[in-house]
Amino acid sequence: MQTKGTSAGKAADQIDPASVPQRTLYTGARMPAIGLGTFGSDHVSAAQIAEAVKAAARCGYRHFDCASVYGNEAEIGGALTEVMASGVKREELWITSKLWNDKHAPQDVIASCEKSLSDLRLSYLDLYLVHWPFPNFHPPNCDVTARSKDSKPYIHADYMKTWAAMEELVKRGLVRHIGTSNMTIPKLKLVLRDANVKPAANEMELHPHFQQPELFEFVRTNGMQPIGYSPLGSPHRPERDRTPEDTSPTEDPAILRIAQRHGVHPAVVCIKWAVQRGQIPIPFSANPKNIFNNLLGVTSDPLTEEEMRQIAALDRNCRLIKGQVFLWKEGQSWEALWDVNGEITPA
Ligand SMILES: NC(=O)c1ccc[n+]([C@@H]2O[C@H](COP(=O)([O-])OP(=O)(O)OC[C@H]3O[C@@H](n4cnc5c(N)ncnc54)[C@H](OP(=O)(O)O)[C@@H]3O)[C@@H](O)[C@H]2O)c1
């Protein structure tokens, strides 16, 4: 880590990107082990997020997790243009975007990726994910009870048609890697069996109260990189994503104790744990101080093995982003989306 007055001449709120841990994907590409999330949870504006991207790049972030559905790629594109004008090269950045659920039809995949590229003002993406495995449209900000009349379950043959179009993006050089998100082991087994281009990463909810140990191990064993979303337990997530059973990892007494010991915010403990465990956390923040502290957390003062063990024991299987709007039948419970019985929930 570089701080003010060091030989690299960095300011106090800058960290040398070369000191940020990297993960190597099966292609040999290297990806920063932490990224900035860019979903404003319906209360942070696109303009504020563009400012957050610039602040993050200034302090040493090179990895940004975007998505068309976040509604801010055009503003982030403006920010990235400024970042590159300030001297950061395109190849030093890692930019992820995601295909939204109403664009799974093969003919829509290429157009959707091209729209993200044009909004982000880039000629290629480093990673493009299928955001959810369900081809169901629902309007942004809709209520948890909202259902599309055309709702469909996971249909593997259809997913593979979408995936073939994703593979075409790689062939055309529009994206370097493709990946999955919000998947389960039974679904991934089928994709791995049938894909020509293997997913390079799987983005999934991961924090100390939702560690998904089996899926995490499955993803790694099969040569994919786990990317952990909502790594802090998404404390400011929209109302629609809250239920009375939800717990908060940043309020867990064991995390608070470890945070006190290290003199950091509990959020930073969650980030340290995530990187040391091997997933790539993508914490969101619109606050430059938090943005900096999260990056500082992964370049200094690691957790001890004992602290890692203590956090491993905190898992509560507490999924926060349940995805209710993707349910396809009346009276279903959100667990149906996650194949909790070990097989794909029948249509
Ligand atoms: N693939 C998917 O389906 C999917 C689903 C959900 C999320 N994601 C991605 O994952 C990203 C992160 O998830 P998330 O936004 O749900 O939640 P999160 O990263 O777990 O939590 C973000 C919240 O934590 C606060 N925070 C951040 N750093 C902090 C610190 N050091 N101290 C105190 N508070 C801190 C932020 O508030 P301040 O702004 O005040 O710092 C922000 O409101 C998203 O932005 C998105 O890119 C992907």
Ligand as a Chemical Component Dictionary entry (heavy atoms), coordinates in Angstrom:
data_LIG
# 
_chem_comp.id                   LIG 
_chem_comp.type                 NON-POLYMER 
_chem_comp.pdbx_formal_charge   0 
_chem_comp.three_letter_code    LIG 
# 
loop_
_chem_comp_atom.comp_id 
_chem_comp_atom.atom_id 
_chem_comp_atom.alt_atom_id 
_chem_comp_atom.type_symbol 
_chem_comp_atom.charge 
_chem_comp_atom.model_Cartn_x 
_chem_comp_atom.model_Cartn_y 
_chem_comp_atom.model_Cartn_z 
_chem_comp_atom.pdbx_ordinal 
LIG N1  N1  N 0  -25.812 -10.067 -9.606 1  
LIG C1  C1  C 0  -26.828 -9.633  -8.884 2  
LIG O1  O1  O 0  -27.975 -10.089 -9.027 3  
LIG C2  C2  C 0  -26.603 -8.567  -7.858 4  
LIG C3  C3  C 0  -27.559 -8.395  -6.840 5  
LIG C4  C4  C 0  -27.320 -7.401  -5.875 6  
LIG C5  C5  C 0  -26.166 -6.629  -5.942 7  
LIG N2  N2  N 1  -25.269 -6.804  -6.971 8  
LIG C6  C6  C 0  -24.022 -5.983  -7.052 9  
LIG O2  O2  O 0  -23.386 -6.004  -5.787 10 
LIG C7  C7  C 0  -23.138 -4.654  -5.359 11 
LIG C8  C8  C 0  -23.098 -4.558  -3.848 12 
LIG O3  O3  O 0  -24.288 -5.034  -3.230 13 
LIG P1  P1  P 0  -25.309 -4.069  -2.482 14 
LIG O4  O4  O 0  -25.241 -2.741  -3.125 15 
LIG O5  O5  O -1 -26.601 -4.790  -2.441 16 
LIG O6  O6  O 0  -24.841 -4.031  -0.976 17 
LIG P2  P2  P 0  -23.508 -3.975  -0.087 18 
LIG O7  O7  O 0  -22.317 -3.717  -0.926 19 
LIG O8  O8  O 0  -23.528 -5.186  0.776  20 
LIG O9  O9  O 0  -23.830 -2.743  0.840  21 
LIG C9  C9  C 0  -23.757 -1.434  0.349  22 
LIG C10 C10 C 0  -24.069 -0.439  1.466  23 
LIG O10 O10 O 0  -23.066 -0.515  2.464  24 
LIG C11 C11 C 0  -22.644 0.787   2.853  25 
LIG N3  N3  N 0  -21.167 0.757   3.042  26 
LIG C12 C12 C 0  -20.226 0.460   2.122  27 
LIG N4  N4  N 0  -18.989 0.505   2.653  28 
LIG C13 C13 C 0  -19.143 0.875   3.957  29 
LIG C14 C14 C 0  -18.236 1.113   5.004  30 
LIG N5  N5  N 0  -16.914 0.968   4.853  31 
LIG N6  N6  N 0  -18.749 1.497   6.200  32 
LIG C15 C15 C 0  -20.089 1.635   6.371  33 
LIG N7  N7  N 0  -21.007 1.427   5.409  34 
LIG C16 C16 C 0  -20.529 1.036   4.199  35 
LIG C17 C17 C 0  -22.979 1.695   1.698  36 
LIG O11 O11 O 0  -23.427 2.951   2.196  37 
LIG P3  P3  P 0  -22.612 4.306   1.789  38 
LIG O12 O12 O 0  -22.983 4.585   0.362  39 
LIG O13 O13 O 0  -23.156 5.302   2.751  40 
LIG O14 O14 O 0  -21.147 4.000   1.970  41 
LIG C18 C18 C 0  -24.091 0.974   0.958  42 
LIG O15 O15 O 0  -25.360 1.512   1.216  43 
LIG C19 C19 C 0  -24.278 -3.873  -6.041 44 
LIG O16 O16 O 0  -24.028 -2.475  -6.041 45 
LIG C20 C20 C 0  -24.270 -4.525  -7.411 46 
LIG O17 O17 O 0  -23.197 -4.014  -8.186 47 
LIG C21 C21 C 0  -25.470 -7.777  -7.904 48 
# 
loop_
_chem_comp_bond.comp_id 
_chem_comp_bond.atom_id_1 
_chem_comp_bond.atom_id_2 
_chem_comp_bond.value_order 
_chem_comp_bond.pdbx_ordinal 
LIG N1  C1  SING 1  
LIG C1  O1  DOUB 2  
LIG C1  C2  SING 3  
LIG C2  C3  SING 4  
LIG C2  C21 DOUB 5  
LIG C3  C4  DOUB 6  
LIG C4  C5  SING 7  
LIG C5  N2  DOUB 8  
LIG N2  C6  SING 9  
LIG N2  C21 SING 10 
LIG C6  O2  SING 11 
LIG C6  C20 SING 12 
LIG O2  C7  SING 13 
LIG C7  C8  SING 14 
LIG C7  C19 SING 15 
LIG C8  O3  SING 16 
LIG O3  P1  SING 17 
LIG P1  O4  DOUB 18 
LIG P1  O5  SING 19 
LIG P1  O6  SING 20 
LIG O6  P2  SING 21 
LIG P2  O7  DOUB 22 
LIG P2  O8  SING 23 
LIG P2  O9  SING 24 
LIG O9  C9  SING 25 
LIG C9  C10 SING 26 
LIG C10 O10 SING 27 
LIG C10 C18 SING 28 
LIG O10 C11 SING 29 
LIG C11 N3  SING 30 
LIG C11 C17 SING 31 
LIG N3  C12 SING 32 
LIG N3  C16 SING 33 
LIG C12 N4  DOUB 34 
LIG N4  C13 SING 35 
LIG C13 C14 SING 36 
LIG C13 C16 DOUB 37 
LIG C14 N5  SING 38 
LIG C14 N6  DOUB 39 
LIG N6  C15 SING 40 
LIG C15 N7  DOUB 41 
LIG N7  C16 SING 42 
LIG C17 O11 SING 43 
LIG C17 C18 SING 44 
LIG O11 P3  SING 45 
LIG P3  O12 DOUB 46 
LIG P3  O13 SING 47 
LIG P3  O14 SING 48 
LIG C18 O15 SING 49 
LIG C19 O16 SING 50 
LIG C19 C20 SING 51 
LIG C20 O17 SING 52 
# 
